[in-house]
Amino acid sequence: MSSALRPLRDTDFAADAPTVARALIGATLLVNGVGGVIVETEAYDASEAASHTHRGLTPRNRAMFGPPGHAYVYRSYGIHWCLNFVCREDGHGAGVLIRALQPTQGLAQMRQRRSLPADARASAHHDRLLCSGPGRLGQALGITLAYYGLPLDAPPFAVLAPAADDTSVISGPRIGISRAQELPWRFGLAESRYLSRRF
């Protein structure tokens, strides 16, 4: 982890979801020291039907209506824990789903959590799949409901600003949803081999 990377604060998440989702490409995400570079995100907002907040506040989505710069965790298909970053002002209901990382730290621990081969030769092939997709990412980082609502600028989280200002970001429609599919709110690091799916 480079000492030159600036930790992100709650004010960095106060913008609208698409702006934050784009800005997070190239940022570093660590959970208990395990993680890597964010290469794919999706934005969600209460104004559109694909968001968990579209129909209002519920016990499940209350963290997403909370202050920016906190974690919103939910279980997808009853199997995978997914990690989101809350954004915009308190009470609005917006967030960014972290879809994929390029793993850089704690790879052995991630491989163990994902039940992938530990030897170097096999790992070179499988490491691309460690955090490729929100379910895999959640498993690799050890995300559970215990992280629900926690601030992103304090342990176990560390979210660090991108090292370069000229990160090449591409965008397109979100995937895995049945509503508001026309919105180009999926963002990715151009030509990254760690994306969950090609743009």
PyMOL commands that set and color helices and strands:
alter all, ss='L'
color gray80, all
select helices_A, chain A and resi 10-13+17-23+62-65+107-113+120-129+134-141+145-147
alter helices_A, ss='H'
color red, helices_A
select strands_A, chain A and resi 28-31+34-45+71-76+80-87+94-105+157-160+169-172+186-189
alter strands_A, ss='S'
color yellow, strands_A
deselect
rebuild
show_as cartoon
